[in-house]
């Protein structure tokens, strides 16, 4: 055998001393289950993120309803509705479980609406969020509020009283 030349048996087998070797195939059994494991982690993560996103949307929608309820109550109070009527109107416009409080200082009325929004059932990890809104309005003067009872006032503009039909 001459040094540097490959043996005849290796030449027949296709081995050329390291040159021209076929790349070895990776054993596909090493990757079995990798996609399943990744999916098993990814799907619950996506579900959790979607649940949190929906929860945030529900809280924002409830806050908008609380603000609207306070405004509706303040308008009703400014028109001269009773405190019970104002509370009823404000609570009807607010999310379920809301409480409304009405106060008056001079010509200014104040309506405060509060509610605690609980997470959807079956999701105990999300916190309950307290929401709060306050609305102010200037009370409108009416004929009954005027000492002379002769003119009806809306804001600062006098309006003549309505004449009765004969």
C-alpha positions as CSV (number, residue, x, y, z in Angstrom):
1,X,0.0,0.0,0.0
2,X,1.3,3.4,-1.0
3,X,1.2,6.1,1.5
4,X,-1.3,8.9,0.6
5,X,-3.5,6.7,-1.6
6,X,-6.7,5.3,-0.3
7,X,-7.1,1.7,0.1
8,X,-9.0,0.0,-2.8
9,X,-11.8,-1.1,-0.6
10,X,-12.6,2.4,0.5
11,X,-12.4,3.7,-3.1
12,X,-15.1,1.2,-4.1
13,X,-17.3,2.3,-1.2
14,X,-17.3,5.9,-2.4
15,X,-15.2,7.2,0.5
16,X,-12.7,9.6,-1.0
17,X,-10.8,10.5,2.1
18,X,-13.1,13.1,3.5
19,X,-13.8,14.9,0.3
20,X,-17.2,14.8,-1.3
21,X,-19.0,13.3,1.7
22,X,-22.7,13.5,1.8
23,X,-24.0,15.7,4.6
24,X,-25.3,13.7,7.4
25,X,-29.1,13.8,7.9
26,X,-30.4,15.1,11.1
27,X,-32.3,12.7,13.1
28,X,-35.8,13.9,12.9
29,X,-36.7,12.1,16.1
30,X,-34.9,14.9,18.0
31,X,-37.6,17.5,17.0
32,X,-40.6,15.3,17.7
33,X,-42.9,17.1,20.0
34,X,-41.3,20.5,19.8
35,X,-44.2,22.1,17.9
36,X,-46.6,20.5,20.3
37,X,-44.7,21.9,23.3
38,X,-44.5,25.4,21.8
39,X,-48.3,25.3,21.0
40,X,-49.1,24.1,24.5
41,X,-47.3,27.2,25.9
42,X,-48.5,29.7,23.2
43,X,-52.3,29.0,23.3
44,X,-52.8,29.6,27.0
45,X,-50.6,32.8,26.8
46,X,-52.7,34.1,24.0
47,X,-55.9,33.3,25.9
48,X,-54.6,35.1,29.0
49,X,-53.7,38.2,26.9
50,X,-57.1,38.3,25.2
51,X,-58.9,38.0,28.5
52,X,-56.9,40.9,30.0
53,X,-57.6,43.0,26.8
54,X,-61.4,42.2,27.0
55,X,-61.3,43.1,30.7
56,X,-59.7,46.5,30.0
57,X,-62.3,47.2,27.3
58,X,-65.2,46.3,29.8
59,X,-63.7,48.6,32.4
60,X,-63.4,51.5,29.9
61,X,-67.0,51.0,28.7
62,X,-68.2,51.0,32.3
63,X,-66.3,54.2,33.1
64,X,-68.0,55.9,30.1
65,X,-71.4,54.8,31.3
66,X,-70.6,56.1,34.8
67,X,-69.6,59.5,33.4
68,X,-72.8,59.6,31.3
69,X,-74.9,58.7,34.3
70,X,-73.4,61.5,36.3
71,X,-74.2,64.0,33.5
72,X,-77.7,62.7,33.1
73,X,-78.3,63.1,36.8
74,X,-76.8,66.6,36.9
75,X,-79.1,67.7,34.1
76,X,-82.1,66.2,35.9
77,X,-81.1,68.0,39.1
78,X,-80.6,71.3,37.3
79,X,-84.1,71.0,35.9
80,X,-85.4,70.8,39.4
81,X,-86.2,67.1,39.8
82,X,-86.3,65.7,43.3
83,X,-83.3,64.0,44.8
84,X,-85.0,60.6,44.6
85,X,-85.8,61.2,40.9
86,X,-82.3,62.3,40.1
87,X,-80.8,59.3,41.9
88,X,-83.2,57.0,40.0
89,X,-82.3,58.5,36.6
90,X,-78.5,58.4,37.3
91,X,-78.6,54.8,38.6
92,X,-80.6,53.7,35.6
93,X,-78.0,55.1,33.2
94,X,-75.1,53.6,35.1
95,X,-73.8,50.0,35.1
96,X,-75.6,47.5,37.4
97,X,-74.8,48.1,41.1
98,X,-74.0,51.8,40.8
99,X,-74.9,54.3,43.5
100,X,-75.7,58.0,42.9
101,X,-75.5,60.8,45.4
102,X,-77.0,64.3,44.9
103,X,-76.1,67.5,46.6
104,X,-76.8,71.2,46.1
105,X,-74.9,74.3,47.2
106,X,-76.6,77.5,46.2
107,X,-77.4,77.3,42.5
108,X,-74.9,74.5,41.8
109,X,-76.0,70.9,41.8
110,X,-73.5,68.0,42.1
111,X,-74.2,64.4,41.2
112,X,-71.6,61.7,42.1
113,X,-71.9,58.1,40.7
114,X,-69.7,55.3,42.0
115,X,-69.6,51.6,41.1
116,X,-67.2,48.7,41.5
117,X,-66.8,46.6,38.3
118,X,-66.0,43.0,39.1
119,X,-64.2,40.7,36.7
120,X,-66.2,38.2,34.7
121,X,-67.1,35.0,36.6
122,X,-64.5,32.3,36.7
123,X,-61.5,34.7,36.5
124,X,-60.5,35.4,40.1
125,X,-57.0,36.7,39.2
126,X,-58.3,40.0,37.7
127,X,-59.0,42.8,40.2
128,X,-62.3,44.5,40.9
129,X,-62.0,48.1,39.7
130,X,-63.7,51.0,41.5
131,X,-65.1,53.7,39.1
132,X,-66.2,57.2,40.0
133,X,-67.6,60.2,38.2
134,X,-68.8,63.6,39.3
135,X,-70.9,66.1,37.3
136,X,-71.9,69.7,38.1
137,X,-74.6,71.8,36.7
138,X,-76.2,75.2,37.5
139,X,-79.7,74.9,38.8
140,X,-82.3,76.5,36.6
141,X,-84.6,79.0,38.3
142,X,-88.3,78.4,37.9
143,X,-91.4,80.5,38.6
144,X,-91.8,78.9,42.0
145,X,-88.2,80.0,42.8
146,X,-88.9,83.7,42.0
147,X,-90.1,85.7,45.0
148,X,-92.5,87.7,42.8
149,X,-93.7,84.8,40.7
150,X,-94.3,87.0,37.7
151,X,-91.5,86.1,35.4
152,X,-89.9,82.8,34.4
153,X,-86.1,82.9,34.4
154,X,-83.9,80.6,32.4
155,X,-80.3,81.4,33.3
156,X,-80.2,85.2,33.3
157,X,-82.7,86.0,30.5
158,X,-86.2,86.9,31.7
159,X,-89.0,85.3,29.7
160,X,-92.6,86.4,30.1
161,X,-95.0,83.9,31.6
162,X,-97.2,81.9,29.4
163,X,-100.7,83.2,29.0
164,X,-103.6,80.8,29.7
165,X,-106.1,80.0,27.0
166,X,-109.6,81.3,27.7
